[in-house]
Amino acid sequence: MKLDLYYARRFLQWFGIISLILLTLVMLIDLNDQVRRFGEIDLSFAQLTTLTLMNTPAALNQFLPLIMILSTIVLFVGLARSSELVVTRAIGRSGLRALVAPLAMAAIIGFLAVSTLNPIAAATSNRSQELTDTYRSIGPATLSLTDDGLWLRQGGPQGQSVIHAAGYGGNADNISLYDVTILSYATDGGPTRQIVAESAKIVGDYWLLRNVKFWPLTPDLNPETNSTIHDELRLPTTMTQERIRDSIGTAEGISIYDLPETIRSLGQAGFSTKRFEVLLQVELARPLFLMAMVLVGAAFTMRHVRSGGTGLAVLLAVLLGFGLYFVRNFAQILGENGQIPVSLAAWAPPVAAFLLPLGLLLHAEDG
């Protein structure tokens, strides 16, 4: 038991050190990117740093597999150099027994990543996007999908506008909204106009509305009497096609606790839910995949350094880890496109990633 605790402590120590190093590098790169993106806007260093910090949890969430495999490699290379693995085998413990503690730590970290880090990363990603939209315009632009359809809020020099659409269509680069209602508010919070259109799409920096009815909402005018009808109408916007496409097509910013309700709402509204269903299952399979990364790192480094080839073994472990990560992402894309079942897309890569290095370890132990 004490030996297991020792291995667990060593593993967590290296996990913390490698996480700190990688996050420091990522934060420096992201801070430089923020300076470049907002070069034309007079933002303080504190505001740029805040944006960088808001992106950090999502970066950590993405880098967990890499951190896990590097922690395992450093742990077992260190144990091999100090001959601790040789002593462990000499007292009657197999190499596989030494993996129990790191695997348990990987499972715990995976559970915490799903239950805690995922919601934090979603919340900070949303906040980062809100701050970015606020710095680039008067107010934030947000998007949400509900049972009633698509809801947008955009800011501009004249105030805020709330946009509702019953549905959307078109391709990824030319999204159109249908049965659109726009309610605009002045900067003091009072409504100024209501617009109903058959369709709307973004062209450049404005909304192109078709078959439009316009009602002015000012205290001294009768809205219906002064309403107008237009075949086409253009309204300035701070939204972009990319922003709408990314918000509809990605689950970034949605925590795992909100995914089931999001899937239900999208299904009732007639939107595709494949991407969200696959992501939910992928997140649930994350602890198994992180445990597989531990096995990958151990499969190539649980060997005595006198046998040589440590550098090559480390390289092979990292390359195999990247390969498995690529296969998992590729399977996720196939699942999102409906080419393979959701459960197969989410669970087959982690299971295969777990069994492959386990087979290598068993073969080495038998040998």
C-alpha positions as CSV (number, residue, x, y, z in Angstrom):
1,M,0.0,0.0,0.0
2,K,2.8,2.4,0.9
3,L,4.5,1.6,-2.4
4,D,1.3,2.4,-4.3
5,L,1.0,5.7,-2.4
6,Y,4.6,6.5,-3.3
7,Y,3.9,5.9,-7.0
8,A,0.7,7.9,-6.9
9,R,2.5,10.8,-5.3
10,R,5.3,10.8,-7.8
11,F,2.8,10.6,-10.7
12,L,0.8,13.6,-9.3
13,Q,4.0,15.6,-8.8
14,W,5.1,15.2,-12.4
15,F,1.5,15.8,-13.6
16,G,1.5,19.1,-11.8
17,I,4.9,20.1,-13.0
18,I,4.2,19.3,-16.7
19,S,0.8,20.9,-16.5
20,L,2.3,24.1,-15.2
21,I,5.0,24.2,-17.9
22,L,2.6,23.5,-20.7
23,L,0.0,26.0,-19.4
24,T,2.7,28.7,-19.0
25,L,3.7,28.2,-22.7
26,V,0.1,28.2,-23.8
27,M,-0.7,31.3,-21.9
28,L,2.3,33.2,-23.3
29,I,1.3,32.1,-26.9
30,D,-2.3,33.1,-26.3
31,L,-1.3,36.4,-24.8
32,N,0.7,37.2,-27.8
33,D,-2.2,36.2,-30.0
34,Q,-4.5,38.5,-28.0
35,V,-2.1,41.4,-28.5
36,R,-2.1,40.8,-32.2
37,R,-5.9,40.4,-32.5
38,F,-6.7,43.6,-30.5
39,G,-3.8,45.6,-31.9
40,E,-6.2,48.2,-33.4
41,I,-8.2,48.5,-30.1
42,D,-6.8,50.2,-27.0
43,L,-7.0,47.5,-24.5
44,S,-5.0,47.4,-21.2
45,F,-2.6,44.7,-20.3
46,A,-5.0,43.6,-17.6
47,Q,-7.9,43.1,-20.1
48,L,-5.6,41.1,-22.4
49,T,-4.5,39.0,-19.5
50,T,-8.1,38.4,-18.4
51,L,-8.9,37.1,-21.9
52,T,-5.9,34.8,-21.7
53,L,-6.9,33.4,-18.3
54,M,-10.4,32.8,-19.5
55,N,-9.0,30.6,-22.3
56,T,-6.7,28.6,-19.9
57,P,-9.2,26.0,-18.6
58,A,-10.3,25.1,-22.1
59,A,-6.6,24.7,-23.1
60,L,-6.0,22.5,-20.1
61,N,-9.0,20.4,-21.0
62,Q,-7.6,19.8,-24.5
63,F,-4.0,19.1,-23.4
64,L,-4.9,16.5,-20.7
65,P,-4.1,13.4,-22.9
66,L,-0.6,14.9,-23.7
67,I,0.0,15.8,-20.1
68,M,-1.0,12.3,-19.0
69,I,1.3,10.5,-21.3
70,L,4.3,12.8,-20.6
71,S,3.7,12.4,-16.9
72,T,3.8,8.6,-17.2
73,I,6.9,8.7,-19.4
74,V,8.8,10.9,-17.0
75,L,7.7,8.8,-14.0
76,F,8.8,5.4,-15.3
77,V,12.0,6.7,-17.0
78,G,12.9,8.2,-13.6
79,L,12.0,4.9,-11.8
80,A,14.1,2.9,-14.3
81,R,17.1,5.2,-13.9
82,S,17.0,4.9,-10.1
83,S,16.5,1.1,-10.4
84,E,13.3,1.3,-8.4
85,L,11.5,-0.8,-10.9
86,V,14.1,-3.5,-10.5
87,V,13.8,-3.4,-6.7
88,T,10.0,-3.5,-7.1
89,R,10.2,-6.7,-9.2
90,A,12.8,-8.1,-6.8
91,I,10.4,-8.0,-3.9
92,G,7.8,-10.0,-5.9
93,R,5.7,-7.3,-7.5
94,S,5.1,-7.4,-11.2
95,G,5.4,-4.4,-13.5
96,L,1.7,-4.4,-14.0
97,R,1.1,-4.1,-10.3
98,A,3.2,-0.9,-10.3
99,L,0.7,0.6,-12.8
100,V,-2.3,0.4,-10.4
101,A,-1.5,3.7,-8.7
102,P,-0.9,5.7,-11.9
103,L,-4.0,4.2,-13.5
104,A,-6.1,5.1,-10.4
105,M,-4.8,8.7,-10.5
106,A,-5.6,8.9,-14.2
107,A,-9.2,7.7,-13.5
108,I,-9.6,10.3,-10.7
109,I,-8.2,13.1,-12.9
110,G,-10.5,12.0,-15.7
111,F,-13.5,12.0,-13.5
112,L,-12.6,15.5,-12.2
113,A,-12.0,16.7,-15.7
114,V,-15.5,15.6,-16.7
115,S,-17.3,16.7,-13.6
116,T,-15.5,19.9,-12.8
117,L,-13.0,21.1,-15.4
118,N,-15.5,20.7,-18.3
119,P,-18.1,23.1,-16.8
120,I,-15.4,25.5,-15.8
121,A,-13.9,25.5,-19.3
122,A,-17.4,26.0,-20.8
123,A,-18.2,28.9,-18.5
124,T,-14.8,30.6,-19.1
125,S,-15.0,30.1,-22.9
126,N,-18.4,31.8,-22.9
127,R,-17.1,34.6,-20.8
128,S,-14.1,35.0,-23.1
129,Q,-16.4,35.2,-26.1
130,E,-18.6,37.8,-24.4
131,L,-15.6,40.0,-23.5
132,T,-14.2,39.6,-27.1
133,D,-17.6,40.7,-28.5
134,T,-17.8,43.6,-26.0
135,Y,-14.3,44.9,-26.8
136,R,-15.0,44.7,-30.5
137,S,-18.4,46.4,-30.4
138,I,-20.7,48.1,-28.0
139,G,-22.2,45.0,-26.4
140,P,-21.8,41.2,-26.5
141,A,-23.3,39.1,-29.2
142,T,-24.8,35.8,-27.9
143,L,-26.5,32.8,-29.5
144,S,-28.7,30.1,-28.0
145,L,-30.9,27.3,-29.3
146,T,-34.1,26.4,-27.5
147,D,-37.4,24.6,-28.2
148,D,-38.7,27.8,-29.9
149,G,-35.7,28.0,-32.4
150,L,-32.7,30.1,-32.6
151,W,-32.1,33.2,-30.5
152,L,-29.5,35.9,-31.1
153,R,-28.5,39.0,-29.2
154,Q,-26.2,41.6,-30.8
155,G,-24.8,44.9,-29.8
156,G,-24.2,48.0,-31.8
157,P,-23.9,51.8,-31.6
158,Q,-27.7,52.2,-31.5
159,G,-28.2,49.7,-28.7
160,Q,-29.1,46.0,-28.4
161,S,-31.2,43.8,-30.7
162,V,-32.8,40.5,-30.0
163,I,-33.3,38.2,-33.0
164,H,-35.4,35.1,-33.1
165,A,-35.6,32.6,-36.0
166,A,-37.8,29.5,-36.2
167,G,-35.2,27.7,-38.2
168,Y,-32.0,27.9,-40.3
169,G,-30.7,26.4,-43.5
170,G,-28.1,26.7,-46.2
171,N,-24.5,25.5,-46.2
172,A,-21.8,26.2,-43.6
173,D,-20.6,29.3,-45.4
174,N,-24.0,30.8,-46.3
175,I,-26.4,30.2,-43.4
176,S,-29.9,31.7,-43.8
177,L,-32.5,32.2,-41.0
178,Y,-36.2,31.7,-41.5
179,D,-39.3,33.3,-39.9
180,V,-37.2,36.0,-38.3
181,T,-38.3,38.5,-35.7
182,I,-36.1,41.4,-34.6
183,L,-36.8,43.6,-31.6
184,S,-34.4,46.5,-31.1
185,Y,-33.7,48.5,-28.0
186,A,-32.1,51.9,-27.5
187,T,-29.1,52.4,-25.3
188,D,-31.5,53.5,-22.5
189,G,-33.3,50.2,-22.7
190,G,-36.5,51.2,-24.4
191,P,-37.8,49.4,-27.6
192,T,-37.4,51.3,-30.8
193,R,-38.6,48.9,-33.6
194,Q,-39.9,45.5,-34.4
195,I,-39.2,43.7,-37.6
196,V,-40.6,40.5,-39.0
197,A,-39.0,38.9,-42.1
198,E,-39.4,35.8,-44.1
199,S,-35.7,35.2,-44.2
200,A,-32.4,36.8,-43.2
201,K,-28.7,36.2,-43.8
202,I,-25.5,38.1,-43.2
203,V,-23.9,39.8,-46.2
204,G,-20.7,41.6,-45.2
205,D,-21.5,43.8,-42.2
206,Y,-25.3,43.9,-42.4
207,W,-28.4,41.6,-42.3
208,L,-30.1,41.2,-45.6
209,L,-33.8,40.7,-44.8
210,R,-36.4,39.6,-47.4
211,N,-40.2,40.1,-47.3
212,V,-40.1,42.5,-44.4
213,K,-42.6,44.3,-42.2
214,F,-41.3,47.1,-40.1
215,W,-43.0,48.7,-37.0
216,P,-41.5,51.8,-35.4
217,L,-42.0,51.6,-31.6
218,T,-41.8,55.2,-30.5
219,P,-44.2,56.8,-28.0
220,D,-45.5,59.5,-30.5
221,L,-46.3,57.0,-33.3
222,N,-49.0,54.3,-33.9
223,P,-46.9,51.2,-34.8
224,E,-49.4,49.6,-37.1
225,T,-50.4,52.9,-38.9
226,N,-46.8,53.8,-39.5
227,S,-45.6,50.3,-40.4
228,T,-43.9,49.7,-43.7
229,I,-43.4,46.7,-46.0
230,H,-40.2,46.0,-47.9
231,D,-39.1,43.4,-50.3
232,E,-35.6,43.8,-49.0
233,L,-34.1,45.6,-46.0
234,R,-30.5,45.9,-44.8
235,L,-29.6,46.3,-41.1
236,P,-26.1,46.8,-39.7
237,T,-24.8,43.9,-37.6
238,T,-21.7,43.0,-35.6
239,M,-22.4,39.3,-36.1
240,T,-20.6,37.2,-38.7
241,Q,-21.4,34.0,-40.7
242,E,-18.5,32.3,-38.9
243,R,-19.8,33.3,-35.5
244,I,-23.3,31.9,-36.2
245,R,-21.9,28.7,-37.9
246,D,-19.5,28.0,-35.0
247,S,-22.2,28.6,-32.4
248,I,-24.7,26.3,-34.1
249,G,-22.2,23.7,-35.0
250,T,-20.0,23.3,-32.0
251,A,-20.7,22.4,-28.4
252,E,-17.9,24.5,-27.0
253,G,-19.3,26.6,-24.2
254,I,-21.8,23.9,-23.2
255,S,-21.0,22.0,-20.1
256,I,-21.6,18.3,-19.8
257,Y,-24.4,18.9,-17.4
258,D,-26.3,21.0,-20.0
259,L,-25.7,18.7,-22.9
260,P,-28.7,16.4,-22.3
261,E,-31.1,19.3,-22.1
262,T,-29.4,20.9,-25.2
263,I,-29.9,17.7,-27.1
264,R,-33.5,17.5,-26.1
265,S,-34.2,21.1,-27.1
266,L,-32.4,20.8,-30.4
267,G,-34.3,17.7,-31.3
268,Q,-37.7,19.3,-30.5
269,A,-36.7,22.3,-32.5
270,G,-35.8,20.2,-35.5
271,F,-32.1,20.7,-35.4
272,S,-29.4,18.0,-35.8
273,T,-28.1,16.7,-32.5
274,K,-25.4,14.3,-33.7
275,R,-22.5,16.5,-32.8
276,F,-23.8,17.0,-29.3
277,E,-24.7,13.4,-28.7
278,V,-21.2,12.3,-29.8
279,L,-19.6,14.9,-27.6
280,L,-21.5,13.8,-24.6
281,Q,-20.4,10.2,-25.0
282,V,-16.8,11.3,-25.7
283,E,-16.7,13.2,-22.5
284,L,-18.1,10.3,-20.6
285,A,-15.3,8.1,-22.1
286,R,-12.6,10.6,-21.2
287,P,-11.4,8.8,-18.0
288,L,-10.9,5.6,-19.9
289,F,-8.9,7.4,-22.6
290,L,-6.7,9.1,-20.1
291,M,-6.0,5.7,-18.5
292,A,-5.1,4.4,-21.9
293,M,-2.6,7.3,-22.2
294,V,-1.0,6.0,-19.0
295,L,-0.7,2.5,-20.5
296,V,0.8,3.9,-23.7
297,G,3.5,5.8,-21.8
298,A,4.2,2.8,-19.6
299,A,4.3,0.2,-22.4
300,F,7.5,1.8,-23.8
301,T,9.3,3.1,-20.7
302,M,8.8,0.3,-18.1
303,R,12.2,-1.1,-19.0
304,H,15.7,-0.9,-17.6
305,V,17.8,1.9,-18.9
306,R,20.8,-0.4,-19.4
307,S,19.0,-2.0,-22.3
308,G,19.4,1.3,-24.2
309,G,17.0,2.9,-26.6
310,T,15.3,5.1,-24.0
311,G,15.1,8.1,-26.4
312,L,13.6,5.9,-29.1
313,A,11.1,4.4,-26.7
314,V,10.0,7.8,-25.5
315,L,9.5,9.0,-29.1
316,L,7.5,5.9,-30.0
317,A,5.3,6.4,-26.9
318,V,4.6,10.0,-27.8
319,L,3.9,9.1,-31.5
320,L,1.6,6.3,-30.5
321,G,-0.3,8.7,-28.1
322,F,-0.7,11.3,-30.9
323,G,-1.8,8.5,-33.3
324,L,-4.5,7.3,-30.9
325,Y,-5.6,10.9,-30.2
326,F,-6.0,11.4,-34.0
327,V,-8.0,8.2,-34.4
328,R,-10.3,9.3,-31.6
329,N,-10.9,12.7,-33.2
330,F,-11.4,11.1,-36.6
331,A,-13.9,8.7,-35.2
332,Q,-15.7,11.6,-33.5
333,I,-16.0,13.4,-36.8
334,L,-17.4,10.2,-38.4
335,G,-19.9,10.0,-35.6
336,E,-20.9,13.6,-36.0
337,N,-21.5,13.1,-39.7
338,G,-23.6,10.1,-39.0
339,Q,-21.3,7.6,-40.8
340,I,-20.8,5.4,-37.7
341,P,-23.0,5.0,-34.6
342,V,-22.6,7.4,-31.8
343,S,-21.6,4.8,-29.2
344,L,-19.0,3.3,-31.6
345,A,-17.5,6.8,-32.4
346,A,-17.2,7.6,-28.7
347,W,-16.2,4.4,-27.1
348,A,-14.3,2.3,-29.6
349,P,-11.2,4.5,-29.8
350,P,-10.7,4.6,-25.9
351,V,-11.3,0.9,-25.6
352,A,-8.8,0.1,-28.4
353,A,-6.3,2.6,-27.0
354,F,-6.6,0.9,-23.6
355,L,-6.3,-2.7,-25.0
356,L,-3.4,-2.1,-27.4
357,P,-0.8,-1.0,-24.8
358,L,-2.2,-3.4,-22.3
359,G,-1.4,-6.2,-24.8
360,L,2.2,-4.8,-25.2
361,L,2.6,-4.8,-21.4
362,L,1.4,-8.3,-21.0
363,H,3.7,-9.5,-23.8
364,A,6.7,-7.8,-22.2
365,E,5.8,-9.2,-18.7
366,D,5.5,-12.7,-20.1
367,G,8.7,-12.3,-22.0
